[in-house]
Amino acid sequence: MRFQLCFPMIIGLGLLLLNCEDKQSSKKTDTTVVKDSTTLETKIQPKKEPKSEFPILTDDNAMEFFLEYEKENKENKVRITTDFGTIDILLYDKTKFHRANFVYLTKRNYFDGTQFYRVVKNFVIQGGSSDGTNIYERRKKIGHYLLPPDTKRGYTHKRGVISMPSSEIENAYKLASPFQFFIVQKPDGAYHLDGEYTAFGEVISGMDVVDKIANVKTDDGDWPTKNVYIKKVELIE
């Protein structure tokens, strides 16, 4: 009887020990899986901003850039769409750096949404800037550079000529501000500007629009009292 009682107890004790070992093994296996999943966990990498296909232009690299750019970008006609209508312009091939610069800025959509911010009746209308805060960001993405004058190509500041103003900073060489332009509206031309500023194109259609803009009301600083927007500038055939 004593043997019979002990035997079931021994068997029960053995089963209990086996059950404990199974639970310990299960715990060890679960821990391993957790460690593996942690080790293999995919780390989220921060997104990199797409690299621009164009360099940031400076006084050191702008001329070299436009020398190559003008060889591959031969377009020479642009259309300026304004609140008053469209102005079509032929860009001169001989002033290649200024032509290339204008084509480049057009393709970068720089002028879209800028304004004719200076209007002097019977003289010029000047555009390419804005009172918006985003203009700074646009220029920052393109670069900071000036263009040397190119005034000995035989072009004059006759009525309808598009020319490039000098930088606002003091410079003895009349280095041009590449982001701005002016169109001569004066009926008999503004020939006193010859040799000082680079004429790089002329209006071939839309001088009536230029005249309309030249007649808007302005404040004491020649800024139109009602903004005159350049809706877009685009290349045309």
Secondary structure, DSSP 8 states (H G I E B T S, - for coil): -HHHHHHHHHHHHHHHHHHHHHHHHHHHHHHHHHHHHHHT------------SS--B-TTTHHHHHHHHHHH----EEEEEETTEEEEEEE-SSSHHHHHHHHHHHHTT-STT-EEEEEETTTEEEEEE-SSTHHHHHHHHHB---B-----SS----TTEEEE-B-SS--TT--B-TT-EEEE--TT--GGGBTTBEEEEEEEE-HHHHHHHHTS-B-TTS-BSS--BEEEEEE--
